[in-house]
């Protein structure tokens, strides 16, 4: 990849993160929503072993729901004032645009996952094991990359379309199933849920990595066509 393309991607990512820093939507809206979802799950399942066993899956469901909100907001800003069209007309490389927006989304999701993992420990009684820390971090990073790439692809596809608020979940949720399953199984192994060994989580990390690479390459190649259509 050329240095110019990387510089353009970095500038797009910085722009999106600066917009987030000024609007503070992640802190003021997305994080409270995610926390509320996890609290509702805690009330619905009650206390005891069921809640602890379900903690990894519940956490990733909250992450997935929050990803939808974050993606919708990111592309709503771009389309409301014509910024996305202006970037395209200005000759910004679609690959750089895709990579920049995906990188910014990944940074926001990593911050979100860190907070939600702490909430899972407090609300659900999940207890990370020392030997599972590397697996936990690797799972979070690989799953985040997959979700960020997926969200950027379908966010660009739905941007500007009629009913995009309802269209985006219909597009993302079915395709995100491998991420949800793989991330849940990886975190279960890292936490030792149901006495799962750490070694059982690494094949799921492999699945998440393959998914992230496949979606990332596909998105980089197709993003220009998606936003033009």
VOFILUM-275129 format. One line per 4 residues: number of its first residue (from 0); for each residue x, y, z of N, C-alpha, C. Coordinates in nm, 2 decimals. Example, Ala and Ser with C-alpha at 12.3 -4.5 7.8 and 13.67 -1.06 7.14 Angstrom:
// VOFILUM-275129
0> 1.32,-0.57,0.78,1.23,-0.45,0.78,1.32,-0.33,0.78 ~ 1.28,-0.22,0.71,1.37,-0.11,0.71,1.29,0.00,0.79
// end
This chain:
// VOFILUM-275129
0> 0.08,-0.12,0.00,0.00,0.00,0.00,0.09,0.12,0.00 ~ 0.05,0.22,-0.08,0.13,0.34,-0.10,0.13,0.43,0.03 ~ 0.24,0.51,0.04,0.25,0.60,0.16,0.14,0.71,0.15 ~ 0.11,0.75,0.03,0.00,0.85,0.01,-0.13,0.80,0.05
4> -0.16,0.68,0.02,-0.29,0.62,0.06,-0.30,0.61,0.21 ~ -0.19,0.57,0.28,-0.19,0.56,0.42,-0.20,0.69,0.49 ~ -0.14,0.79,0.43,-0.16,0.93,0.49,-0.30,0.98,0.48 ~ -0.36,0.95,0.37,-0.50,0.99,0.35,-0.59,0.91,0.45
8> -0.57,0.79,0.46,-0.65,0.71,0.56,-0.63,0.76,0.70 ~ -0.51,0.79,0.74,-0.48,0.85,0.87,-0.56,0.98,0.89 ~ -0.56,1.06,0.79,-0.63,1.19,0.80,-0.78,1.17,0.82 ~ -0.83,1.08,0.74,-0.98,1.05,0.75,-1.01,1.00,0.89
12> -0.92,0.91,0.95,-0.95,0.85,1.08,-0.94,0.96,1.19 ~ -0.84,1.05,1.17,-0.82,1.16,1.27,-0.94,1.25,1.26 ~ -0.99,1.28,1.14,-1.11,1.37,1.13,-1.23,1.31,1.20 ~ -1.25,1.18,1.18,-1.37,1.11,1.25,-1.35,1.11,1.40
16> -1.23,1.09,1.44,-1.21,1.09,1.59,-1.22,1.23,1.65 ~ -1.18,1.33,1.57,-1.20,1.47,1.62,-1.35,1.51,1.63 ~ -1.42,1.46,1.53,-1.57,1.49,1.53,-1.63,1.42,1.65 ~ -1.59,1.30,1.68,-1.64,1.23,1.80,-1.60,1.30,1.93
20> -1.47,1.35,1.93,-1.42,1.42,2.05,-1.50,1.54,2.08 ~ -1.54,1.61,1.97,-1.62,1.74,1.99,-1.76,1.71,2.03 ~ -1.82,1.61,1.96,-1.96,1.58,1.99,-1.99,1.50,2.11 ~ -1.89,1.41,2.15,-1.89,1.33,2.26,-2.01,1.23,2.26
24> -2.05,1.19,2.14,-2.17,1.10,2.13,-2.14,0.97,2.20 ~ -2.01,0.92,2.18,-1.98,0.79,2.23,-1.99,0.79,2.38 ~ -1.94,0.90,2.45,-1.95,0.91,2.59,-2.09,0.94,2.64 ~ -2.16,1.03,2.58,-2.28,1.08,2.63,-2.40,0.99,2.59
28> -2.39,0.91,2.48,-2.51,0.84,2.43,-2.48,0.69,2.42 ~ -2.37,0.65,2.35,-2.35,0.51,2.31,-2.31,0.43,2.44 ~ -2.22,0.49,2.52,-2.18,0.42,2.64,-2.30,0.40,2.74 ~ -2.38,0.51,2.77,-2.49,0.49,2.85,-2.59,0.38,2.80
32> -2.61,0.39,2.66,-2.70,0.29,2.60,-2.65,0.15,2.62 ~ -2.52,0.13,2.60,-2.46,-0.01,2.62,-2.47,-0.05,2.76 ~ -2.44,0.04,2.86,-2.45,0.00,3.00,-2.59,-0.03,3.04 ~ -2.69,0.04,2.98,-2.83,0.01,3.01,-2.87,-0.12,2.96
36> -2.82,-0.16,2.84,-2.85,-0.29,2.78,-2.80,-0.40,2.87 ~ -2.68,-0.38,2.92,-2.62,-0.49,3.01,-2.70,-0.50,3.14 ~ -2.74,-0.38,3.19,-2.82,-0.38,3.32,-2.95,-0.45,3.30 ~ -3.02,-0.43,3.18,-3.14,-0.49,3.15,-3.12,-0.64,3.14
40> -3.01,-0.69,3.08,-2.98,-0.83,3.07,-2.97,-0.89,3.21 ~ -2.90,-0.81,3.30,-2.88,-0.86,3.43,-3.01,-0.88,3.51 ~ -3.10,-0.79,3.49,-3.23,-0.80,3.55,-3.32,-0.91,3.49 ~ -3.30,-0.93,3.36,-3.38,-1.03,3.29,-3.34,-1.17,3.33
44> -3.21,-1.20,3.35,-3.16,-1.33,3.38,-3.14,-1.35,3.53 ~ -3.15,-1.25,3.61,-3.13,-1.27,3.75,-2.99,-1.30,3.79 ~ -2.97,-1.34,3.91,-2.84,-1.37,3.96,-2.81,-1.52,3.95 ~ -2.69,-1.56,3.98,-2.65,-1.70,3.98,-2.57,-1.74,3.86
48> -2.55,-1.87,3.84,-2.46,-1.92,3.74,-2.50,-1.89,3.60 ~ -2.63,-1.88,3.57,-2.68,-1.86,3.44,-2.63,-1.73,3.39 ~ -2.63,-1.62,3.47,-2.59,-1.49,3.43,-2.43,-1.49,3.40 ~ -2.36,-1.56,3.49,-2.22,-1.57,3.47,-2.18,-1.64,3.34
52> -2.25,-1.75,3.31,-2.22,-1.83,3.19,-2.25,-1.75,3.07 ~ -2.36,-1.67,3.08,-2.40,-1.59,2.96,-2.33,-1.46,2.94 ~ -2.24,-1.42,3.04,-2.18,-1.29,3.03,-2.11,-1.26,2.90 ~ -2.02,-1.35,2.85,-1.95,-1.32,2.72,-2.05,-1.29,2.61
56> -2.15,-1.37,2.59,-2.25,-1.34,2.48,-2.33,-1.21,2.50 ~ -2.37,-1.19,2.63,-2.44,-1.06,2.65,-2.36,-0.94,2.63 ~ -2.23,-0.95,2.66,-2.14,-0.84,2.64,-2.13,-0.81,2.49 ~ -2.11,-0.91,2.41,-2.09,-0.89,2.27,-2.22,-0.85,2.20
60> -2.33,-0.89,2.25,-2.46,-0.84,2.20,-2.47,-0.69,2.22 ~ -2.43,-0.64,2.34,-2.43,-0.50,2.37,-2.33,-0.43,2.27 ~ -2.22,-0.49,2.25,-2.12,-0.43,2.15,-2.18,-0.42,2.01 ~ -2.25,-0.52,1.97,-2.31,-0.52,1.84,-2.42,-0.42,1.82
64> -2.51,-0.41,1.92,-2.61,-0.30,1.92,-2.55,-0.16,1.91 ~ -2.44,-0.14,1.99,-2.38,-0.01,2.00,-2.31,0.02,1.87 ~ -2.26,-0.09,1.80,-2.19,-0.07,1.67,-2.29,-0.01,1.57 ~ -2.41,-0.06,1.57,-2.51,-0.01,1.48,-2.54,0.14,1.50
68> -2.54,0.18,1.63,-2.57,0.33,1.66,-2.45,0.41,1.61 ~ -2.33,0.36,1.64,-2.21,0.44,1.61,-2.19,0.45,1.46 ~ -2.22,0.35,1.38,-2.21,0.35,1.24,-2.31,0.44,1.18 ~ -2.44,0.43,1.23,-2.54,0.52,1.18,-2.51,0.67,1.20
72> -2.46,0.70,1.31,-2.42,0.84,1.34,-2.31,0.89,1.26 ~ -2.21,0.80,1.24,-2.09,0.84,1.16,-2.13,0.88,1.02 ~ -2.21,0.79,0.95,-2.24,0.82,0.81,-2.35,0.92,0.80 ~ -2.44,0.94,0.91,-2.54,1.04,0.90,-2.47,1.18,0.90
76> -2.37,1.20,0.97,-2.29,1.32,0.97,-2.23,1.35,0.83 ~ -2.18,1.24,0.77,-2.11,1.26,0.64,-2.22,1.29,0.53 ~ -2.34,1.23,0.54,-2.43,1.26,0.43,-2.52,1.38,0.46 ~ -2.53,1.42,0.58,-2.62,1.54,0.61,-2.57,1.67,0.55
80> -2.44,1.69,0.55,-2.38,1.81,0.49,-2.30,1.78,0.36 ~ -2.32,1.66,0.31,-2.26,1.63,0.18,-2.11,1.61,0.19 ~ -2.06,1.58,0.31,-1.92,1.56,0.33,-1.87,1.44,0.25 ~ -1.94,1.33,0.25,-1.90,1.21,0.19,-1.89,1.23,0.04
84> -1.99,1.30,-0.02,-1.99,1.33,-0.16,-1.87,1.42,-0.20 ~ -1.84,1.52,-0.11,-1.73,1.61,-0.13,-1.60,1.54,-0.13 ~ -1.58,1.44,-0.04,-1.46,1.37,-0.03,-1.44,1.29,-0.16 ~ -1.55,1.23,-0.21,-1.54,1.15,-0.34,-1.51,1.24,-0.45
88> -1.58,1.35,-0.46,-1.55,1.45,-0.57,-1.41,1.50,-0.57 ~ -1.36,1.52,-0.45,-1.22,1.58,-0.43,-1.12,1.48,-0.47 ~ -1.15,1.35,-0.50,-1.06,1.26,-0.55,-0.99,1.18,-0.44 ~ -1.05,1.18,-0.32,-0.99,1.09,-0.21,-1.01,0.95,-0.25
92> -0.90,0.87,-0.24,-0.90,0.73,-0.28,-1.00,0.66,-0.19 ~ -1.09,0.59,-0.26,-1.20,0.51,-0.18,-1.14,0.41,-0.08 ~ -1.02,0.35,-0.12,-0.96,0.26,-0.03,-0.91,0.33,0.10 ~ -0.85,0.45,0.08,-0.81,0.53,0.20,-0.93,0.57,0.28
96> -1.04,0.61,0.21,-1.16,0.65,0.28,-1.21,0.53,0.37 ~ -1.22,0.42,0.31,-1.26,0.30,0.38,-1.18,0.27,0.50 ~ -1.05,0.26,0.48,-0.95,0.23,0.58,-0.96,0.33,0.70 ~ -0.97,0.46,0.66,-0.97,0.56,0.76,-1.10,0.56,0.85
100> -1.21,0.54,0.79,-1.34,0.53,0.86,-1.34,0.40,0.94 ~ -1.29,0.29,0.89,-1.29,0.17,0.96,-1.20,0.18,1.08 ~ -1.08,0.24,1.07,-0.99,0.26,1.18,-1.04,0.34,1.29 ~ -1.11,0.45,1.25,-1.17,0.54,1.36,-1.28,0.46,1.43
104> -1.36,0.38,1.36,-1.47,0.31,1.42,-1.41,0.20,1.51 ~ -1.29,0.14,1.47,-1.23,0.04,1.55,-1.18,0.10,1.68 ~ -1.12,0.22,1.68,-1.08,0.28,1.80,-1.19,0.31,1.90 ~ -1.30,0.35,1.85,-1.42,0.38,1.93,-1.47,0.25,1.99
108> -1.47,0.14,1.91,-1.52,0.01,1.96,-1.43,-0.05,2.07 ~ -1.30,-0.03,2.05,-1.21,-0.08,2.15,-1.23,-0.01,2.29 ~ -1.26,0.12,2.28,-1.29,0.19,2.41,-1.42,0.14,2.47 ~ -1.52,0.12,2.38,-1.65,0.07,2.43,-1.63,-0.07,2.49
112> -1.56,-0.16,2.42,-1.54,-0.30,2.47,-1.47,-0.30,2.61 ~ -1.37,-0.21,2.62,-1.30,-0.21,2.75,-1.40,-0.17,2.87 ~ -1.48,-0.08,2.84,-1.58,-0.04,2.95,-1.68,-0.15,2.97 ~ -1.73,-0.21,2.87,-1.83,-0.32,2.88,-1.77,-0.44,2.95
116> -1.65,-0.47,2.93,-1.58,-0.58,2.99,-1.58,-0.56,3.14 ~ -1.55,-0.43,3.18,-1.55,-0.40,3.32,-1.69,-0.41,3.38 ~ -1.79,-0.37,3.31,-1.93,-0.39,3.35,-1.97,-0.53,3.37 ~ -1.92,-0.62,3.28,-1.95,-0.76,3.28,-1.89,-0.82,3.41
120> -1.77,-0.77,3.45,-1.71,-0.82,3.58,-1.79,-0.78,3.70 ~ -1.84,-0.65,3.69,-1.92,-0.60,3.81,-2.06,-0.66,3.81 ~ -2.13,-0.66,3.70,-2.27,-0.70,3.70,-2.29,-0.85,3.69 ~ -2.20,-0.92,3.61,-2.23,-1.06,3.59,-2.14,-1.15,3.67
124> -2.04,-1.10,3.74,-1.95,-1.18,3.82,-1.85,-1.25,3.73 ~ -1.82,-1.21,3.61,-1.72,-1.27,3.53,-1.58,-1.24,3.58 ~ -1.50,-1.34,3.59,-1.36,-1.32,3.65,-1.26,-1.36,3.55 ~ -1.19,-1.26,3.49,-1.08,-1.29,3.40,-0.97,-1.37,3.46
128> -0.91,-1.47,3.39,-0.80,-1.54,3.44,-0.67,-1.49,3.39 ~ -0.56,-1.49,3.47,-0.43,-1.44,3.42,-0.39,-1.50,3.30 ~ -0.41,-1.63,3.28,-0.36,-1.70,3.16,-0.44,-1.68,3.04 ~ -0.56,-1.61,3.06,-0.65,-1.58,2.95,-0.64,-1.44,2.90
132> -0.55,-1.36,2.96,-0.55,-1.22,2.92,-0.51,-1.20,2.78 ~ -0.41,-1.27,2.73,-0.36,-1.26,2.59,-0.47,-1.30,2.50 ~ -0.54,-1.41,2.53,-0.65,-1.45,2.44,-0.77,-1.35,2.45 ~ -0.79,-1.29,2.56,-0.90,-1.19,2.57,-0.87,-1.07,2.49
136> -0.75,-1.02,2.49,-0.71,-0.90,2.42,-0.71,-0.93,2.27 ~ -0.66,-1.05,2.23,-0.65,-1.09,2.09,-0.79,-1.10,2.03 ~ -0.88,-1.16,2.11,-1.02,-1.18,2.07,-1.09,-1.05,2.05 ~ -1.07,-0.96,2.14,-1.13,-0.82,2.13,-1.08,-0.75,2.01
140> -0.95,-0.75,1.98,-0.89,-0.68,1.87,-0.94,-0.74,1.73 ~ -0.94,-0.87,1.72,-0.98,-0.93,1.59,-1.13,-0.92,1.57 ~ -1.21,-0.93,1.67,-1.35,-0.91,1.66,-1.38,-0.76,1.62 ~ -1.31,-0.67,1.69,-1.33,-0.53,1.66,-1.30,-0.49,1.52
144> -1.19,-0.55,1.46,-1.15,-0.52,1.32,-1.26,-0.57,1.23 ~ -1.31,-0.69,1.26,-1.42,-0.74,1.17,-1.54,-0.66,1.18 ~ -1.59,-0.62,1.30,-1.70,-0.53,1.31,-1.68,-0.39,1.25 ~ -1.57,-0.34,1.26,-1.54,-0.20,1.21,-1.54,-0.21,1.06
148> -1.48,-0.31,1.00,-1.49,-0.32,0.85,-1.63,-0.35,0.80 ~ -1.70,-0.44,0.87,-1.84,-0.47,0.83,-1.93,-0.34,0.84 ~ -1.91,-0.27,0.96,-1.99,-0.15,0.97,-1.97,-0.05,0.87 ~ -1.84,-0.03,0.83,-1.80,0.07,0.73,-1.86,0.03,0.60
152> -1.86,-0.09,0.56,-1.91,-0.14,0.43,-2.06,-0.11,0.42 ~ -2.13,-0.16,0.52,-2.28,-0.14,0.51,-2.33,0.00,0.55 ~ -2.24,0.07,0.63,-2.28,0.21,0.65,-2.27,0.29,0.53 ~ -2.16,0.26,0.44,-2.15,0.33,0.32,-2.26,0.29,0.22
156> -2.30,0.16,0.22,-2.41,0.12,0.14,-2.54,0.18,0.17 ~ -2.57,0.19,0.30,-2.70,0.24,0.34,-2.70,0.39,0.35 ~ -2.59,0.46,0.35,-2.58,0.61,0.36,-2.66,0.68,0.25 ~ -2.75,0.77,0.29,-2.83,0.84,0.19,-2.95,0.77,0.14
160> -2.96,0.64,0.17,-3.07,0.57,0.12,-3.20,0.59,0.20 ~ -3.32,0.56,0.15,-3.44,0.58,0.23,-3.45,0.47,0.33 ~ -3.49,0.51,0.45,-3.50,0.42,0.56,-3.37,0.36,0.61 ~ -3.26,0.43,0.60,-3.13,0.38,0.64,-3.12,0.34,0.79
164> -3.20,0.40,0.87,-3.20,0.37,1.01,-3.24,0.23,1.04 ~ -3.34,0.18,0.96,-3.39,0.04,0.98,-3.32,-0.05,0.88 ~ -3.27,0.00,0.77,-3.20,-0.09,0.67,-3.06,-0.14,0.73 ~ -2.99,-0.05,0.80,-2.86,-0.09,0.84,-2.86,-0.21,0.93
168> -2.95,-0.22,1.04,-2.95,-0.34,1.12,-2.98,-0.47,1.04 ~ -3.07,-0.46,0.94,-3.11,-0.57,0.86,-2.99,-0.62,0.78 ~ -2.90,-0.53,0.74,-2.79,-0.57,0.66,-2.68,-0.63,0.74 ~ -2.65,-0.56,0.86,-2.53,-0.60,0.94,-2.56,-0.72,1.02
172> -2.67,-0.73,1.09,-2.69,-0.84,1.19,-2.67,-0.98,1.14 ~ -2.73,-1.01,1.02,-2.70,-1.15,0.97,-2.56,-1.18,0.94 ~ -2.49,-1.09,0.88,-2.35,-1.11,0.84,-2.26,-1.11,0.96 ~ -2.30,-1.04,1.07,-2.21,-1.03,1.19,-2.22,-1.15,1.28
176> -2.30,-1.25,1.24,-2.31,-1.37,1.32,-2.18,-1.44,1.35 ~ -2.09,-1.46,1.25,-1.96,-1.52,1.28,-1.88,-1.44,1.39 ~ -1.89,-1.31,1.38,-1.82,-1.23,1.48,-1.88,-1.25,1.62 ~ -2.01,-1.25,1.63,-2.07,-1.27,1.76,-2.04,-1.41,1.82
180> -2.05,-1.51,1.73,-2.02,-1.65,1.78,-1.87,-1.66,1.82 ~ -1.78,-1.62,1.73,-1.64,-1.64,1.76,-1.59,-1.56,1.88 ~ -1.64,-1.43,1.89,-1.60,-1.35,2.00,-1.65,-1.40,2.13 ~ -1.77,-1.45,2.13,-1.83,-1.51,2.25,-1.75,-1.63,2.30
184> -1.72,-1.72,2.20,-1.65,-1.84,2.24,-1.50,-1.81,2.28 ~ -1.44,-1.71,2.22,-1.31,-1.67,2.26,-1.31,-1.61,2.40 ~ -1.40,-1.53,2.44,-1.41,-1.47,2.57,-1.44,-1.57,2.67 ~ -1.53,-1.67,2.64,-1.56,-1.78,2.73,-1.43,-1.85,2.76
188> -1.35,-1.88,2.67,-1.23,-1.95,2.69,-1.13,-1.87,2.78 ~ -1.13,-1.74,2.75,-1.04,-1.65,2.83,-1.08,-1.64,2.97 ~ -1.22,-1.64,2.99,-1.27,-1.63,3.13,-1.28,-1.76,3.20 ~ -1.27,-1.87,3.13,-1.29,-2.00,3.19,-1.43,-2.04,3.22
192> -1.52,-1.98,3.14,-1.66,-2.01,3.16,-1.69,-2.16,3.13 ~ -1.76,-2.22,3.23,-1.79,-2.37,3.22,-1.66,-2.45,3.21 ~ -1.56,-2.40,3.27,-1.43,-2.47,3.28,-1.36,-2.49,3.14 ~ -1.39,-2.39,3.05,-1.33,-2.40,2.92,-1.19,-2.37,2.92
196> -1.10,-2.45,2.86,-0.96,-2.42,2.85,-0.93,-2.31,2.76 ~ -0.82,-2.24,2.79,-0.77,-2.12,2.71,-0.74,-2.17,2.57 ~ -0.69,-2.29,2.55,-0.65,-2.33,2.42,-0.77,-2.35,2.33 ~ -0.89,-2.37,2.39,-1.01,-2.38,2.30,-1.05,-2.25,2.24
200> -1.00,-2.14,2.29,-1.04,-2.01,2.23,-0.96,-1.97,2.11 ~ -0.84,-2.02,2.09,-0.76,-1.98,1.98,-0.81,-2.01,1.84 ~ -0.87,-2.13,1.82,-0.94,-2.15,1.69,-1.04,-2.05,1.65 ~ -1.11,-2.00,1.75,-1.21,-1.90,1.73,-1.15,-1.76,1.69
204> -1.03,-1.74,1.75,-0.96,-1.62,1.71,-0.91,-1.63,1.57 ~ -0.87,-1.75,1.53,-0.84,-1.77,1.39,-0.96,-1.74,1.29 ~ -1.08,-1.78,1.33,-1.20,-1.75,1.25,-1.22,-1.60,1.25 ~ -1.21,-1.54,1.36,-1.23,-1.39,1.36,-1.13,-1.32,1.27
208> -1.00,-1.36,1.28,-0.90,-1.30,1.19,-0.93,-1.32,1.05 ~ -0.96,-1.44,1.01,-1.00,-1.47,0.87,-1.11,-1.38,0.82 ~ -1.22,-1.37,0.91,-1.33,-1.29,0.88,-1.29,-1.15,0.86 ~ -1.21,-1.09,0.95,-1.17,-0.95,0.95,-1.09,-0.92,0.82
212> -1.00,-1.01,0.78,-0.92,-0.99,0.66,-1.01,-1.00,0.54 ~ -1.10,-1.10,0.53,-1.18,-1.11,0.41,-1.28,-0.99,0.40 ~ -1.34,-0.95,0.51,-1.43,-0.83,0.50,-1.35,-0.71,0.47 ~ -1.23,-0.69,0.53,-1.15,-0.57,0.51,-1.11,-0.56,0.36
216> -1.06,-0.67,0.30,-1.02,-0.67,0.16,-1.13,-0.64,0.07 ~ -1.25,-0.71,0.10,-1.37,-0.69,0.01,-1.42,-0.54,0.02 ~ -1.41,-0.49,0.15,-1.46,-0.35,0.16,-1.37,-0.25,0.09 ~ -1.24,-0.27,0.11,-1.14,-0.18,0.04,-1.16,-0.18,-0.11
220> -1.19,-0.30,-0.17,-1.21,-0.31,-0.31,-1.34,-0.25,-0.36 ~ -1.44,-0.27,-0.28,-1.58,-0.23,-0.33,-1.63,-0.10,-0.27 ~ -1.56,-0.04,-0.18,-1.62,0.08,-0.11,-1.65,0.19,-0.21 ~ -1.56,0.21,-0.30,-1.58,0.32,-0.40,-1.71,0.30,-0.48
224> -1.74,0.18,-0.52,-1.86,0.15,-0.60,-1.98,0.17,-0.51 ~ -1.97,0.13,-0.38,-2.08,0.13,-0.29,-2.13,0.28,-0.26 ~ -2.04,0.36,-0.24,-2.07,0.50,-0.21,-2.12,0.58,-0.33 ~ -2.07,0.54,-0.45,-2.12,0.60,-0.57,-2.27,0.56,-0.60
228> -2.30,0.43,-0.57,-2.44,0.39,-0.60,-2.53,0.45,-0.49
// end
